[in-house]
Amino acid sequence: MAASVIFAHGCDVETAVQDFKAVKQLHNQEGFNQTVRLLQSWSPEESKLKTPEEFNKIGREWVESLFPGHQYVIRTHTDKAHTHNHIVVNTIHEETGSRIRNEKLDDKTGRRPS
């Protein structure tokens, strides 16, 4: 069976959807984009150089540099020849209630949100 590593920041893995919603309700920020979804992927060659835990840590560092203070969940998969991270970020900041805006995503990630 392929390895999978899960990490959650500011929420519980099992209740992340509810935890994200609670923050949105707290800050009266419902009705906007609910999450930002990101994918990190490495080549099969690169995938052999690190453990799933190390790739998960790379994902955590990336998300925290882009969206400090936001709740997120990262799941690192090794079910393919290439290791990859699925990342889901709450668009609302836990403490301030500020929202990630689409135009800022373009600047930070170079991609539009889906």
N, C-alpha and C positions, 0 to 999 in steps of 0.2 A: 504494500500500500504506500502511496506517495505521501511524503511529509507535508504537513500544513501547520503554519504558525500563525496564531491570531493575537493581536494586541489591540487594546482599546484605551483611549485617553479621554478622561472626563465622563465616561459612561461605562456601562457593563456590556460585555459582548452579547449576553443573552437578552438584554432589554434595551439595546441601543436605539431602536426606533422610538420607543416610548420616552427614553431619556432625551433624545433630540427634540421630540415634540414638547416635552416639559419646559425645556429652555426657550423654545419659540413662544409658548404660552406665557411664560414668566415675563418676557420682554415684548409681548404683544406684536410678534413678528410672524404670525401665521399668514399663509397665502402667497408667499414668495417662493422662489426656488428652494426646495427643501434640503437638498444635498448637492455637494460637488463630488463627482465620481472621477477618480484618476486611476490610471493603470501604468505601472512601471514594469518593464520587461527587459530581460537580459538574454544575450545569445546563448546557445547551448555551450559554447566554449567558456564564456564568462560564468555560467551557472555552475560549472565544476570547481570554481575557485573559492567559493564561500559556502557557508552553511545556510540553511533557511533562516535561522535566527539572525545571522549577519545581514541577509538581504532585508529582513523585516526591520532591522535597526536602520538601515539605509533609508527605507521608506518613512520611518518615524522622523528621522532627522530632516528629510525633505519636506514633509508636511508641516512640521513645527517651524521650519524656516519660512514657508509660504503663508501659513495661517496660524500664527501663535495664539493660544487661548481658545481655539475651537475644539470641540469634541470630534473625535474621529475613530474609525476602526480600520485596521489593516489586516488583511489575510494574505499570507505568502503561500503560493502554491508551487509544488514541484511535480505536478501531475503530467507535465509535458516536458519535452527536452529542454525547454527554456524555463527558468525560474521567473515567476512574475508575482507582483503585488497588486491586489485589488484594494483600493482605498476609497472610503466614503467619509466625507467631512460634513459636519453640520454647518450650514451657511450662517448661523447666528452664533456670535461670540458668547461664551458662557456667562461672563461677568458684565460686559458692557452692553450687550444686546446689539452691537453693530453687525451689519450684514455684509457678507462677501458679495460684491457686485460683479456681474459678468465682464464688464470692461476691465476690471482689475485682474480677472483670470487670464485674459489675453496677454497682459503684460507679464504675469508671473509664470505662466505655464506655456504660453505660445499656442494654446488651443482653446476652442470654445467649449463650454460645458454642454453636456448632452441632456 
